[in-house]
Amino acid sequence: QVQLVESGGGLVQAGGSLRLSCAASGRTFGSYAMGWFRQAPGKDREFVAGINSSGRSTNYADSVKGRFTCSRDNPKNTVYLQMNSLNPEDTAVYYCAASANPRALTGPYNYWGQGTQVTVSS
């Protein structure tokens, strides 16, 4: 069982940056691949980024490539999403997720956090 808690969301102006963090419980964090998803009002949840268990491989949605960077610190049981050049279309609740497949870059994911709100004003 893995429990995930996101933080770092907030209100930012267009062009600004935010860094989201996702803290995981348990001593096996390093064996899980992790992912970030987002859900905007009235829209389906969509994949944003994935990172394998070692952190050496990542994958991004086309909409965030070149702007978002996913990384992890296994000794700290934490995965990050650095978001730069934000625009209003990035406004959503952002969720982190954990996959029991250490090589997964797009899922499937077994555990989910509660989400953190990101709002980008124009």
N, C-alpha and C positions, 0 to 999 in steps of 0.2 A: 504494500500500500504506500502510495506517495501522496503527500499533501502539498499543494502549491499555493503560494500567496504572491500576487502581483502588487507592485507599487510603482510610483513614479509618474502616474498619469496627472493630467491637469489641463489648464487652459494656456494656450500659447498662440502668438500671432503667426500669421502665414510667413513662411521663410525661417521660422525659428526651429529650435531643436528640443527634444526631450529624450531622456534615457529611462526606459522601463526596466525594472528588475523583477525577477521571479525567484523567490526563495523556496527551496524544496526541503521537505522533512526526510529523515531516513538516512541510513549510511550507505545506500546503494545508488546514490544520485549519479555517480560516474558511469553506471551501466545503462542509463536511459538516454535515448535520443530525446531532444526537446523541440518544441515548435511554438510559434506564435501565430495566433489567428486574430481576426477582428470582425466585429459585427456592427454595422451602421444601422440607424433606425430604419425599419421597414425593409431591410435587406438580409440576405442569408449570411451566415458566418462564412468568412473566406480565409484561406490560407495566406499568411504573410511571409513567414520564414521558418526554416528548419535547420537544425544543427545536429550532427551525430554525437555519439557519446563522448568521443575524444575531443571534439571541437575542431577537428581538422577539415571537416566537410560541411558546407552550408548550401542552402538552396533558398531562392527568393522568388516571390511573385513578381511578374513583370512590372507591376504598378509601383513597386518600391525599390527595384534594382538601382543601385547607384546612390540611393538616398538612405536606406536602412542597413544596419549592420547587426547581425546576431553573433553573440559570443557567449562563452560560459567560463566559469571559474569553478572547477570541480571541488577543490578543497573547501570552497565557501558554499557549496551546494546552491549555486545561483547561476541563472542564465539572464542575459541582458539583451535588450533591443535598443540600439542607438538609432534615433530617428532624426534625420536632418532634412532641411528644405521642406518642412511640412507645409501642406496646403489644406484647405477646408475639406477636400475629399478624403483626407486621412482621419477625419473625425469619426470616432467609433469607440466601442468598448473593446479593449484588447485583452486577449486571454492567452495564457501560456498553457502548454500541454506536454505530457510526458508519454513516451512510447517505450514499451518493454523491448522493442527491437532496437538495439543500439545503433544499427546502421540506417534507420529510417530517416528520411529527409522530408517526406511529405505525409507520413502517417503509416498505418493508423495509430491513433493516440488513445491511451488507456485511461489517463487521468487528466483532469482539467482544473484550473484555478477558477476563482470567482470573477475575475476580470477587473480592469481598471479603466476609467473613462479618460479618453483623450479628446479634447476639443480644440480645434484650430479655427481661429477667427480670421476673417478676411480684412 
